[in-house]
Amino acid sequence: MARRRKKKKRRGEEASKEPPYPTNEGEVLCGIVKLLGGEYVIVKCQDGEERMARIPGRMRRRVWMREGDIVLVSVWDFNPKRGDILYRYLRNEIQKLIDKGYLSPEFIEALSELI
């Protein structure tokens, strides 16, 4: 009797979805500057702030973060120096952000200098 294999998701299927944009107040596009270990990273945000962000449990072992990745961060109301990572953008999604005007190419260049 033959065993059935699980179907793997392909990146092309995921790429066809529209990425989330920073629409709510308190959501900021940021770039990862340093991985601190555990569930924390240091991010440089578009508003000029440098924050400590937390990777939530639903993303911790499923979405791998690297220095230089562009992420969507929800800033905490009670402590604006910290926040939670909501989404990590893929390369083609970063190009969509640049085309729609949410992200500037200068921000990406400045982020690459920090790393």
PDB file as gemmi writes it, atoms N, CA and C in Angstrom:
CRYST1    1.000    1.000    1.000  90.00  90.00  90.00 P 1                      
ATOM      1  N   MET A   1       0.839  -1.176   0.000  1.00  0.00           N  
ATOM      2  CA  MET A   1       0.000   0.000   0.000  1.00  0.00           C  
ATOM      3  C   MET A   1       0.890   1.248   0.000  1.00  0.00           C  
ATOM      4  N   ALA A   2       0.630   2.153  -0.908  1.00  0.00           N  
ATOM      5  CA  ALA A   2       1.456   3.356  -1.050  1.00  0.00           C  
ATOM      6  C   ALA A   2       1.029   4.421  -0.035  1.00  0.00           C  
ATOM      7  N   ARG A   3       2.029   5.137   0.471  1.00  0.00           N  
ATOM      8  CA  ARG A   3       1.736   6.223   1.409  1.00  0.00           C  
ATOM      9  C   ARG A   3       1.505   7.509   0.627  1.00  0.00           C  
ATOM     10  N   ARG A   4       0.636   8.302   1.145  1.00  0.00           N  
ATOM     11  CA  ARG A   4       0.387   9.602   0.523  1.00  0.00           C  
ATOM     12  C   ARG A   4       1.368  10.621   1.075  1.00  0.00           C  
ATOM     13  N   ARG A   5       1.822  11.483   0.232  1.00  0.00           N  
ATOM     14  CA  ARG A   5       2.727  12.553   0.655  1.00  0.00           C  
ATOM     15  C   ARG A   5       1.959  13.845   0.807  1.00  0.00           C  
ATOM     16  N   LYS A   6       2.415  14.643   1.748  1.00  0.00           N  
ATOM     17  CA  LYS A   6       1.789  15.952   1.941  1.00  0.00           C  
ATOM     18  C   LYS A   6       2.202  16.877   0.811  1.00  0.00           C  
ATOM     19  N   LYS A   7       1.278  17.714   0.393  1.00  0.00           N  
ATOM     20  CA  LYS A   7       1.599  18.714  -0.620  1.00  0.00           C  
ATOM     21  C   LYS A   7       2.306  19.878   0.049  1.00  0.00           C  
ATOM     22  N   LYS A   8       3.373  20.338  -0.552  1.00  0.00           N  
ATOM     23  CA  LYS A   8       4.118  21.469  -0.014  1.00  0.00           C  
ATOM     24  C   LYS A   8       3.587  22.754  -0.626  1.00  0.00           C  
ATOM     25  N   LYS A   9       3.537  23.796   0.199  1.00  0.00           N  
ATOM     26  CA  LYS A   9       3.168  25.112  -0.316  1.00  0.00           C  
ATOM     27  C   LYS A   9       4.341  25.679  -1.083  1.00  0.00           C  
ATOM     28  N   ARG A  10       4.038  26.335  -2.143  1.00  0.00           N  
ATOM     29  CA  ARG A  10       5.094  26.946  -2.937  1.00  0.00           C  
ATOM     30  C   ARG A  10       5.078  28.446  -2.720  1.00  0.00           C  
ATOM     31  N   ARG A  11       6.247  29.041  -2.824  1.00  0.00           N  
ATOM     32  CA  ARG A  11       6.351  30.489  -2.584  1.00  0.00           C  
ATOM     33  C   ARG A  11       5.539  31.291  -3.585  1.00  0.00           C  
ATOM     34  N   GLY A  12       5.363  30.778  -4.779  1.00  0.00           N  
ATOM     35  CA  GLY A  12       4.596  31.491  -5.789  1.00  0.00           C  
ATOM     36  C   GLY A  12       3.153  31.699  -5.377  1.00  0.00           C  
ATOM     37  N   GLU A  13       2.592  30.719  -4.668  1.00  0.00           N  
ATOM     38  CA  GLU A  13       1.217  30.839  -4.203  1.00  0.00           C  
ATOM     39  C   GLU A  13       1.108  31.891  -3.113  1.00  0.00           C  
ATOM     40  N   GLU A  14       2.088  31.937  -2.220  1.00  0.00           N  
ATOM     41  CA  GLU A  14       2.070  32.922  -1.144  1.00  0.00           C  
ATOM     42  C   GLU A  14       2.320  34.330  -1.685  1.00  0.00           C  
ATOM     43  N   ALA A  15       3.133  34.437  -2.726  1.00  0.00           N  
ATOM     44  CA  ALA A  15       3.500  35.745  -3.256  1.00  0.00           C  
ATOM     45  C   ALA A  15       2.322  36.426  -3.953  1.00  0.00           C  
ATOM     46  N   SER A  16       1.311  35.647  -4.366  1.00  0.00           N  
ATOM     47  CA  SER A  16       0.189  36.237  -5.077  1.00  0.00           C  
ATOM     48  C   SER A  16      -0.725  37.035  -4.142  1.00  0.00           C  
ATOM     49  N   LYS A  17      -0.644  36.792  -2.822  1.00  0.00           N  
ATOM     50  CA  LYS A  17      -1.451  37.545  -1.878  1.00  0.00           C  
ATOM     51  C   LYS A  17      -0.920  38.964  -1.745  1.00  0.00           C  
ATOM     52  N   GLU A  18      -1.808  39.859  -1.399  1.00  0.00           N  
ATOM     53  CA  GLU A  18      -1.421  41.255  -1.180  1.00  0.00           C  
ATOM     54  C   GLU A  18      -0.828  41.379   0.227  1.00  0.00           C  
ATOM     55  N   PRO A  19       0.362  41.960   0.365  1.00  0.00           N  
ATOM     56  CA  PRO A  19       0.968  42.081   1.698  1.00  0.00           C  
ATOM     57  C   PRO A  19       0.223  43.124   2.537  1.00  0.00           C  
ATOM     58  N   PRO A  20       0.281  42.999   3.866  1.00  0.00           N  
ATOM     59  CA  PRO A  20      -0.367  44.005   4.717  1.00  0.00           C  
ATOM     60  C   PRO A  20       0.414  45.319   4.686  1.00  0.00           C  
ATOM     61  N   TYR A  21      -0.316  46.410   4.659  1.00  0.00           N  
ATOM     62  CA  TYR A  21       0.297  47.732   4.651  1.00  0.00           C  
ATOM     63  C   TYR A  21       0.089  48.385   6.020  1.00  0.00           C  
ATOM     64  N   PRO A  22       0.960  49.320   6.409  1.00  0.00           N  
ATOM     65  CA  PRO A  22       0.781  49.993   7.710  1.00  0.00           C  
ATOM     66  C   PRO A  22      -0.380  50.975   7.652  1.00  0.00           C  
ATOM     67  N   THR A  23      -1.575  50.501   7.987  1.00  0.00           N  
ATOM     68  CA  THR A  23      -2.769  51.337   7.885  1.00  0.00           C  
ATOM     69  C   THR A  23      -3.173  51.932   9.226  1.00  0.00           C  
ATOM     70  N   ASN A  24      -3.046  51.170  10.295  1.00  0.00           N  
ATOM     71  CA  ASN A  24      -3.476  51.650  11.615  1.00  0.00           C  
ATOM     72  C   ASN A  24      -2.432  52.565  12.231  1.00  0.00           C  
ATOM     73  N   GLU A  25      -2.894  53.436  13.111  1.00  0.00           N  
ATOM     74  CA  GLU A  25      -1.961  54.261  13.865  1.00  0.00           C  
ATOM     75  C   GLU A  25      -1.216  53.351  14.842  1.00  0.00           C  
ATOM     76  N   GLY A  26       0.083  53.500  14.900  1.00  0.00           N  
ATOM     77  CA  GLY A  26       0.878  52.641  15.753  1.00  0.00           C  
ATOM     78  C   GLY A  26       1.569  51.524  14.991  1.00  0.00           C  
ATOM     79  N   GLU A  27       1.303  51.395  13.685  1.00  0.00           N  
ATOM     80  CA  GLU A  27       1.996  50.422  12.851  1.00  0.00           C  
ATOM     81  C   GLU A  27       3.056  51.144  12.036  1.00  0.00           C  
ATOM     82  N   VAL A  28       4.289  50.633  12.069  1.00  0.00           N  
ATOM     83  CA  VAL A  28       5.416  51.287  11.418  1.00  0.00           C  
ATOM     84  C   VAL A  28       6.225  50.247  10.652  1.00  0.00           C  
ATOM     85  N   LEU A  29       6.731  50.640   9.480  1.00  0.00           N  
ATOM     86  CA  LEU A  29       7.662  49.792   8.747  1.00  0.00           C  
ATOM     87  C   LEU A  29       9.055  49.976   9.338  1.00  0.00           C  
ATOM     88  N   CYS A  30       9.745  48.865   9.603  1.00  0.00           N  
ATOM     89  CA  CYS A  30      11.061  48.908  10.231  1.00  0.00           C  
ATOM     90  C   CYS A  30      11.982  47.901   9.553  1.00  0.00           C  
ATOM     91  N   GLY A  31      13.270  48.075   9.803  1.00  0.00           N  
ATOM     92  CA  GLY A  31      14.272  47.129   9.341  1.00  0.00           C  
ATOM     93  C   GLY A  31      15.005  46.556  10.539  1.00  0.00           C  
ATOM     94  N   ILE A  32      15.296  45.259  10.489  1.00  0.00           N  
ATOM     95  CA  ILE A  32      15.967  44.607  11.607  1.00  0.00           C  
ATOM     96  C   ILE A  32      17.442  44.971  11.587  1.00  0.00           C  
ATOM     97  N   VAL A  33      17.934  45.518  12.696  1.00  0.00           N  
ATOM     98  CA  VAL A  33      19.326  45.927  12.822  1.00  0.00           C  
ATOM     99  C   VAL A  33      20.146  44.847  13.516  1.00  0.00           C  
ATOM    100  N   LYS A  34      19.587  44.266  14.595  1.00  0.00           N  
ATOM    101  CA  LYS A  34      20.350  43.299  15.367  1.00  0.00           C  
ATOM    102  C   LYS A  34      19.412  42.273  15.996  1.00  0.00           C  
ATOM    103  N   LEU A  35      19.812  41.015  15.948  1.00  0.00           N  
ATOM    104  CA  LEU A  35      19.088  39.951  16.629  1.00  0.00           C  
ATOM    105  C   LEU A  35      19.659  39.818  18.038  1.00  0.00           C  
ATOM    106  N   LEU A  36      18.817  39.928  19.052  1.00  0.00           N  
ATOM    107  CA  LEU A  36      19.285  39.889  20.427  1.00  0.00           C  
ATOM    108  C   LEU A  36      19.248  38.484  21.015  1.00  0.00           C  
ATOM    109  N   GLY A  37      18.515  37.592  20.414  1.00  0.00           N  
ATOM    110  CA  GLY A  37      18.382  36.249  20.946  1.00  0.00           C  
ATOM    111  C   GLY A  37      17.039  36.070  21.609  1.00  0.00           C  
ATOM    112  N   GLY A  38      16.635  34.837  21.741  1.00  0.00           N  
ATOM    113  CA  GLY A  38      15.323  34.577  22.305  1.00  0.00           C  
ATOM    114  C   GLY A  38      14.264  35.044  21.342  1.00  0.00           C  
ATOM    115  N   GLU A  39      13.486  35.987  21.761  1.00  0.00           N  
ATOM    116  CA  GLU A  39      12.407  36.483  20.918  1.00  0.00           C  
ATOM    117  C   GLU A  39      12.526  37.986  20.632  1.00  0.00           C  
ATOM    118  N   TYR A  40      13.672  38.574  20.882  1.00  0.00           N  
ATOM    119  CA  TYR A  40      13.810  40.018  20.750  1.00  0.00           C  
ATOM    120  C   TYR A  40      14.779  40.423  19.653  1.00  0.00           C  
ATOM    121  N   VAL A  41      14.473  41.549  18.984  1.00  0.00           N  
ATOM    122  CA  VAL A  41      15.329  42.132  17.955  1.00  0.00           C  
ATOM    123  C   VAL A  41      15.343  43.647  18.145  1.00  0.00           C  
ATOM    124  N   ILE A  42      16.391  44.288  17.645  1.00  0.00           N  
ATOM    125  CA  ILE A  42      16.450  45.749  17.590  1.00  0.00           C  
ATOM    126  C   ILE A  42      16.084  46.140  16.160  1.00  0.00           C  
ATOM    127  N   VAL A  43      15.131  47.076  16.017  1.00  0.00           N  
ATOM    128  CA  VAL A  43      14.690  47.517  14.699  1.00  0.00           C  
ATOM    129  C   VAL A  43      14.868  49.024  14.563  1.00  0.00           C  
ATOM    130  N   LYS A  44      15.173  49.464  13.361  1.00  0.00           N  
ATOM    131  CA  LYS A  44      15.243  50.889  13.017  1.00  0.00           C  
ATOM    132  C   LYS A  44      13.987  51.205  12.232  1.00  0.00           C  
ATOM    133  N   CYS A  45      13.182  52.118  12.748  1.00  0.00           N  
ATOM    134  CA  CYS A  45      11.882  52.408  12.156  1.00  0.00           C  
ATOM    135  C   CYS A  45      11.948  53.610  11.220  1.00  0.00           C  
ATOM    136  N   GLN A  46      10.937  53.715  10.368  1.00  0.00           N  
ATOM    137  CA  GLN A  46      10.886  54.817   9.409  1.00  0.00           C  
ATOM    138  C   GLN A  46      10.662  56.164  10.085  1.00  0.00           C  
ATOM    139  N   ASP A  47      10.090  56.164  11.272  1.00  0.00           N  
ATOM    140  CA  ASP A  47       9.873  57.437  11.963  1.00  0.00           C  
ATOM    141  C   ASP A  47      11.120  57.924  12.689  1.00  0.00           C  
ATOM    142  N   GLY A  48      12.269  57.232  12.493  1.00  0.00           N  
ATOM    143  CA  GLY A  48      13.532  57.668  13.068  1.00  0.00           C  
ATOM    144  C   GLY A  48      13.871  57.038  14.398  1.00  0.00           C  
ATOM    145  N   GLU A  49      12.948  56.324  14.998  1.00  0.00           N  
ATOM    146  CA  GLU A  49      13.166  55.691  16.299  1.00  0.00           C  
ATOM    147  C   GLU A  49      13.884  54.352  16.128  1.00  0.00           C  
ATOM    148  N   GLU A  50      14.610  53.969  17.162  1.00  0.00           N  
ATOM    149  CA  GLU A  50      15.174  52.628  17.239  1.00  0.00           C  
ATOM    150  C   GLU A  50      14.473  51.939  18.395  1.00  0.00           C  
ATOM    151  N   ARG A  51      13.824  50.817  18.109  1.00  0.00           N  
ATOM    152  CA  ARG A  51      12.996  50.140  19.098  1.00  0.00           C  
ATOM    153  C   ARG A  51      13.447  48.704  19.314  1.00  0.00           C  
ATOM    154  N   MET A  52      13.025  48.142  20.453  1.00  0.00           N  
ATOM    155  CA  MET A  52      13.177  46.723  20.703  1.00  0.00           C  
ATOM    156  C   MET A  52      11.835  46.088  20.364  1.00  0.00           C  
ATOM    157  N   ALA A  53      11.848  45.110  19.466  1.00  0.00           N  
ATOM    158  CA  ALA A  53      10.609  44.457  19.048  1.00  0.00           C  
ATOM    159  C   ALA A  53      10.645  42.994  19.452  1.00  0.00           C  
ATOM    160  N   ARG A  54       9.466  42.468  19.672  1.00  0.00           N  
ATOM    161  CA  ARG A  54       9.313  41.081  20.102  1.00  0.00           C  
ATOM    162  C   ARG A  54       8.720  40.262  18.965  1.00  0.00           C  
ATOM    163  N   ILE A  55       9.281  39.071  18.753  1.00  0.00           N  
ATOM    164  CA  ILE A  55       8.722  38.147  17.766  1.00  0.00           C  
ATOM    165  C   ILE A  55       7.663  37.323  18.496  1.00  0.00           C  
ATOM    166  N   PRO A  56       6.395  37.400  18.083  1.00  0.00           N  
ATOM    167  CA  PRO A  56       5.354  36.667  18.795  1.00  0.00           C  
ATOM    168  C   PRO A  56       5.478  35.151  18.582  1.00  0.00           C  
ATOM    169  N   GLY A  57       4.835  34.394  19.441  1.00  0.00           N  
ATOM    170  CA  GLY A  57       4.935  32.943  19.412  1.00  0.00           C  
ATOM    171  C   GLY A  57       4.463  32.323  18.117  1.00  0.00           C  
ATOM    172  N   ARG A  58       3.480  32.908  17.452  1.00  0.00           N  
ATOM    173  CA  ARG A  58       2.962  32.327  16.215  1.00  0.00           C  
ATOM    174  C   ARG A  58       3.966  32.413  15.070  1.00  0.00           C  
ATOM    175  N   MET A  59       4.987  33.284  15.203  1.00  0.00           N  
ATOM    176  CA  MET A  59       5.999  33.449  14.161  1.00  0.00           C  
ATOM    177  C   MET A  59       7.353  32.882  14.547  1.00  0.00           C  
ATOM    178  N   ARG A  60       7.560  32.542  15.803  1.00  0.00           N  
ATOM    179  CA  ARG A  60       8.886  32.277  16.329  1.00  0.00           C  
ATOM    180  C   ARG A  60       9.630  31.179  15.585  1.00  0.00           C  
ATOM    181  N   ARG A  61       9.035  30.058  15.346  1.00  0.00           N  
ATOM    182  CA  ARG A  61       9.738  28.961  14.663  1.00  0.00           C  
ATOM    183  C   ARG A  61       9.280  28.784  13.232  1.00  0.00           C  
ATOM    184  N   ARG A  62       8.350  29.586  12.783  1.00  0.00           N  
ATOM    185  CA  ARG A  62       7.816  29.443  11.437  1.00  0.00           C  
ATOM    186  C   ARG A  62       8.383  30.467  10.455  1.00  0.00           C  
ATOM    187  N   VAL A  63       8.639  31.666  10.948  1.00  0.00           N  
ATOM    188  CA  VAL A  63       9.156  32.746  10.104  1.00  0.00           C  
ATOM    189  C   VAL A  63      10.531  33.128  10.638  1.00  0.00           C  
ATOM    190  N   TRP A  64      11.569  32.870   9.854  1.00  0.00           N  
ATOM    191  CA  TRP A  64      12.927  33.159  10.302  1.00  0.00           C  
ATOM    192  C   TRP A  64      13.298  34.584   9.951  1.00  0.00           C  
ATOM    193  N   MET A  65      13.869  35.287  10.920  1.00  0.00           N  
ATOM    194  CA  MET A  65      14.263  36.686  10.754  1.00  0.00           C  
ATOM    195  C   MET A  65      15.772  36.777  10.577  1.00  0.00           C  
ATOM    196  N   ARG A  66      16.205  37.726   9.743  1.00  0.00           N  
ATOM    197  CA  ARG A  66      17.627  38.010   9.550  1.00  0.00           C  
ATOM    198  C   ARG A  66      17.831  39.512   9.657  1.00  0.00           C  
ATOM    199  N   GLU A  67      19.075  39.903   9.893  1.00  0.00           N  
ATOM    200  CA  GLU A  67      19.394  41.325   9.911  1.00  0.00           C  
ATOM    201  C   GLU A  67      19.203  41.868   8.500  1.00  0.00           C  
ATOM    202  N   GLY A  68      18.544  43.005   8.396  1.00  0.00           N  
ATOM    203  CA  GLY A  68      18.279  43.618   7.109  1.00  0.00           C  
ATOM    204  C   GLY A  68      16.879  43.361   6.586  1.00  0.00           C  
ATOM    205  N   ASP A  69      16.109  42.469   7.217  1.00  0.00           N  
ATOM    206  CA  ASP A  69      14.740  42.206   6.786  1.00  0.00           C  
ATOM    207  C   ASP A  69      13.848  43.406   7.104  1.00  0.00           C  
ATOM    208  N   ILE A  70      12.870  43.637   6.245  1.00  0.00           N  
ATOM    209  CA  ILE A  70      11.878  44.684   6.466  1.00  0.00           C  
ATOM    210  C   ILE A  70      10.664  44.030   7.121  1.00  0.00           C  
ATOM    211  N   VAL A  71      10.214  44.606   8.235  1.00  0.00           N  
ATOM    212  CA  VAL A  71       9.100  44.047   9.002  1.00  0.00           C  
ATOM    213  C   VAL A  71       8.080  45.137   9.315  1.00  0.00           C  
ATOM    214  N   LEU A  72       6.868  44.701   9.608  1.00  0.00           N  
ATOM    215  CA  LEU A  72       5.808  45.593  10.063  1.00  0.00           C  
ATOM    216  C   LEU A  72       5.709  45.439  11.575  1.00  0.00           C  
ATOM    217  N   VAL A  73       5.846  46.556  12.302  1.00  0.00           N  
ATOM    218  CA  VAL A  73       5.872  46.529  13.768  1.00  0.00           C  
ATOM    219  C   VAL A  73       4.690  47.320  14.306  1.00  0.00           C  
ATOM    220  N   SER A  74       4.025  46.736  15.293  1.00  0.00           N  
ATOM    221  CA  SER A  74       2.961  47.420  16.018  1.00  0.00           C  
ATOM    222  C   SER A  74       3.559  47.958  17.314  1.00  0.00           C  
ATOM    223  N   VAL A  75       3.585  49.274  17.448  1.00  0.00           N  
ATOM    224  CA  VAL A  75       4.195  49.926  18.612  1.00  0.00           C  
ATOM    225  C   VAL A  75       3.242  49.807  19.798  1.00  0.00           C  
ATOM    226  N   TRP A  76       3.800  49.497  20.964  1.00  0.00           N  
ATOM    227  CA  TRP A  76       2.992  49.393  22.172  1.00  0.00           C  
ATOM    228  C   TRP A  76       2.497  50.771  22.601  1.00  0.00           C  
ATOM    229  N   ASP A  77       1.273  50.845  23.068  1.00  0.00           N  
ATOM    230  CA  ASP A  77       0.695  52.114  23.528  1.00  0.00           C  
ATOM    231  C   ASP A  77       1.350  52.593  24.816  1.00  0.00           C  
ATOM    232  N   PHE A  78       1.596  51.679  25.735  1.00  0.00           N  
ATOM    233  CA  PHE A  78       2.091  52.045  27.060  1.00  0.00           C  
ATOM    234  C   PHE A  78       3.603  52.205  27.116  1.00  0.00           C  
ATOM    235  N   ASN A  79       4.341  51.739  26.096  1.00  0.00           N  
ATOM    236  CA  ASN A  79       5.793  51.910  26.044  1.00  0.00           C  
ATOM    237  C   ASN A  79       6.203  52.072  24.577  1.00  0.00           C  
ATOM    238  N   PRO A  80       6.316  53.304  24.078  1.00  0.00           N  
ATOM    239  CA  PRO A  80       6.586  53.512  22.653  1.00  0.00           C  
ATOM    240  C   PRO A  80       7.990  53.105  22.203  1.00  0.00           C  
ATOM    241  N   LYS A  81       8.861  52.702  23.107  1.00  0.00           N  
ATOM    242  CA  LYS A  81      10.199  52.237  22.735  1.00  0.00           C  
ATOM    243  C   LYS A  81      10.210  50.751  22.394  1.00  0.00           C  
ATOM    244  N   ARG A  82       9.058  50.091  22.494  1.00  0.00           N  
ATOM    245  CA  ARG A  82       8.969  48.658  22.227  1.00  0.00           C  
ATOM    246  C   ARG A  82       7.772  48.362  21.334  1.00  0.00           C  
ATOM    247  N   GLY A  83       7.769  47.164  20.751  1.00  0.00           N  
ATOM    248  CA  GLY A  83       6.655  46.788  19.894  1.00  0.00           C  
ATOM    249  C   GLY A  83       6.670  45.306  19.557  1.00  0.00           C  
ATOM    250  N   ASP A  84       5.679  44.886  18.794  1.00  0.00           N  
ATOM    251  CA  ASP A  84       5.546  43.509  18.334  1.00  0.00           C  
ATOM    252  C   ASP A  84       5.677  43.460  16.823  1.00  0.00           C  
ATOM    253  N   ILE A  85       6.342  42.436  16.319  1.00  0.00           N  
ATOM    254  CA  ILE A  85       6.459  42.251  14.874  1.00  0.00           C  
ATOM    255  C   ILE A  85       5.179  41.578  14.386  1.00  0.00           C  
ATOM    256  N   LEU A  86       4.562  42.166  13.373  1.00  0.00           N  
ATOM    257  CA  LEU A  86       3.329  41.620  12.817  1.00  0.00           C  
ATOM    258  C   LEU A  86       3.577  40.802  11.555  1.00  0.00           C  
ATOM    259  N   TYR A  87       4.550  41.217  10.729  1.00  0.00           N  
ATOM    260  CA  TYR A  87       4.740  40.581   9.426  1.00  0.00           C  
ATOM    261  C   TYR A  87       6.152  40.829   8.929  1.00  0.00           C  
ATOM    262  N   ARG A  88       6.751  39.827   8.267  1.00  0.00           N  
ATOM    263  CA  ARG A  88       8.049  39.985   7.606  1.00  0.00           C  
ATOM    264  C   ARG A  88       7.802  39.962   6.103  1.00  0.00           C  
ATOM    265  N   TYR A  89       8.298  40.980   5.417  1.00  0.00           N  
ATOM    266  CA  TYR A  89       8.067  41.114   3.981  1.00  0.00           C  
ATOM    267  C   TYR A  89       9.095  40.325   3.177  1.00  0.00           C  
ATOM    268  N   LEU A  90       8.634  39.717   2.088  1.00  0.00           N  
ATOM    269  CA  LEU A  90       9.510  39.043   1.142  1.00  0.00           C  
ATOM    270  C   LEU A  90      10.061  40.071   0.161  1.00  0.00           C  
ATOM    271  N   ARG A  91      11.008  39.664  -0.673  1.00  0.00           N  
ATOM    272  CA  ARG A  91      11.654  40.609  -1.594  1.00  0.00           C  
ATOM    273  C   ARG A  91      10.670  41.249  -2.568  1.00  0.00           C  
ATOM    274  N   ASN A  92       9.784  40.444  -3.152  1.00  0.00           N  
ATOM    275  CA  ASN A  92       8.846  41.017  -4.114  1.00  0.00           C  
ATOM    276  C   ASN A  92       7.819  41.917  -3.422  1.00  0.00           C  
ATOM    277  N   GLU A  93       7.508  41.643  -2.150  1.00  0.00           N  
ATOM    278  CA  GLU A  93       6.587  42.494  -1.411  1.00  0.00           C  
ATOM    279  C   GLU A  93       7.235  43.829  -1.052  1.00  0.00           C  
ATOM    280  N   ILE A  94       8.542  43.830  -0.833  1.00  0.00           N  
ATOM    281  CA  ILE A  94       9.255  45.081  -0.563  1.00  0.00           C  
ATOM    282  C   ILE A  94       9.188  45.982  -1.789  1.00  0.00           C  
ATOM    283  N   GLN A  95       9.294  45.390  -2.978  1.00  0.00           N  
ATOM    284  CA  GLN A  95       9.183  46.174  -4.209  1.00  0.00           C  
ATOM    285  C   GLN A  95       7.786  46.772  -4.345  1.00  0.00           C  
ATOM    286  N   LYS A  96       6.760  46.034  -3.930  1.00  0.00           N  
ATOM    287  CA  LYS A  96       5.391  46.570  -3.956  1.00  0.00           C  
ATOM    288  C   LYS A  96       5.259  47.749  -2.998  1.00  0.00           C  
ATOM    289  N   LEU A  97       5.895  47.653  -1.818  1.00  0.00           N  
ATOM    290  CA  LEU A  97       5.855  48.759  -0.855  1.00  0.00           C  
ATOM    291  C   LEU A  97       6.517  50.009  -1.419  1.00  0.00           C  
ATOM    292  N   ILE A  98       7.624  49.821  -2.139  1.00  0.00           N  
ATOM    293  CA  ILE A  98       8.319  50.963  -2.751  1.00  0.00           C  
ATOM    294  C   ILE A  98       7.461  51.576  -3.850  1.00  0.00           C  
ATOM    295  N   ASP A  99       6.837  50.728  -4.670  1.00  0.00           N  
ATOM    296  CA  ASP A  99       6.001  51.223  -5.772  1.00  0.00           C  
ATOM    297  C   ASP A  99       4.788  52.004  -5.276  1.00  0.00           C  
ATOM    298  N   LYS A 100       4.193  51.558  -4.155  1.00  0.00           N  
ATOM    299  CA  LYS A 100       3.008  52.237  -3.625  1.00  0.00           C  
ATOM    300  C   LYS A 100       3.351  53.434  -2.755  1.00  0.00           C  
ATOM    301  N   GLY A 101       4.646  53.656  -2.451  1.00  0.00           N  
ATOM    302  CA  GLY A 101       5.053  54.834  -1.706  1.00  0.00           C  
ATOM    303  C   GLY A 101       5.104  54.659  -0.204  1.00  0.00           C  
ATOM    304  N   TYR A 102       4.936  53.450   0.302  1.00  0.00           N  
ATOM    305  CA  TYR A 102       5.021  53.224   1.739  1.00  0.00           C  
ATOM    306  C   TYR A 102       6.461  53.190   2.232  1.00  0.00           C  
ATOM    307  N   LEU A 103       7.396  52.810   1.357  1.00  0.00           N  
ATOM    308  CA  LEU A 103       8.790  52.626   1.742  1.00  0.00           C  
ATOM    309  C   LEU A 103       9.672  53.338   0.733  1.00  0.00           C  
ATOM    310  N   SER A 104      10.691  54.033   1.217  1.00  0.00           N  
ATOM    311  CA  SER A 104      11.595  54.743   0.321  1.00  0.00           C  
ATOM    312  C   SER A 104      12.871  53.928   0.115  1.00  0.00           C  
ATOM    313  N   PRO A 105      13.466  53.980  -1.073  1.00  0.00           N  
ATOM    314  CA  PRO A 105      14.726  53.270  -1.307  1.00  0.00           C  
ATOM    315  C   PRO A 105      15.861  53.803  -0.436  1.00  0.00           C  
ATOM    316  N   GLU A 106      15.783  55.074  -0.025  1.00  0.00           N  
ATOM    317  CA  GLU A 106      16.806  55.656   0.838  1.00  0.00           C  
ATOM    318  C   GLU A 106      16.818  54.980   2.206  1.00  0.00           C  
ATOM    319  N   PHE A 107      15.635  54.583   2.689  1.00  0.00           N  
ATOM    320  CA  PHE A 107      15.547  53.901   3.981  1.00  0.00           C  
ATOM    321  C   PHE A 107      16.262  52.548   3.913  1.00  0.00           C  
ATOM    322  N   ILE A 108      16.111  51.839   2.815  1.00  0.00           N  
ATOM    323  CA  ILE A 108      16.762  50.537   2.650  1.00  0.00           C  
ATOM    324  C   ILE A 108      18.276  50.709   2.566  1.00  0.00           C  
ATOM    325  N   GLU A 109      18.738  51.754   1.880  1.00  0.00           N  
ATOM    326  CA  GLU A 109      20.183  52.031   1.795  1.00  0.00           C  
ATOM    327  C   GLU A 109      20.752  52.394   3.172  1.00  0.00           C  
ATOM    328  N   ALA A 110      20.021  53.207   3.929  1.00  0.00           N  
ATOM    329  CA  ALA A 110      20.469  53.597   5.261  1.00  0.00           C  
ATOM    330  C   ALA A 110      20.489  52.385   6.191  1.00  0.00           C  
ATOM    331  N   LEU A 111      19.552  51.476   6.018  1.00  0.00           N  
ATOM    332  CA  LEU A 111      19.522  50.273   6.831  1.00  0.00           C  
ATOM    333  C   LEU A 111      20.708  49.364   6.514  1.00  0.00           C  
ATOM    334  N   SER A 112      21.071  49.268   5.248  1.00  0.00           N  
ATOM    335  CA  SER A 112      22.213  48.417   4.878  1.00  0.00           C  
ATOM    336  C   SER A 112      23.522  48.977   5.421  1.00  0.00           C  
ATOM    337  N   GLU A 113      23.609  50.298   5.612  1.00  0.00           N  
ATOM    338  CA  GLU A 113      24.801  50.902   6.199  1.00  0.00           C  
ATOM    339  C   GLU A 113      24.913  50.578   7.697  1.00  0.00           C  
ATOM    340  N   LEU A 114      23.787  50.431   8.376  1.00  0.00           N  
ATOM    341  CA  LEU A 114      23.796  50.134   9.812  1.00  0.00           C  
ATOM    342  C   LEU A 114      24.241  48.706  10.112  1.00  0.00           C  
ATOM    343  N   ILE A 115      24.012  47.824   9.172  1.00  0.00           N  
ATOM    344  CA  ILE A 115      24.302  46.397   9.413  1.00  0.00           C  
ATOM    345  C   ILE A 115      25.727  46.065   9.207  1.00  0.00           C  
TER     346      ILE A 115                                                      
END                                                                             
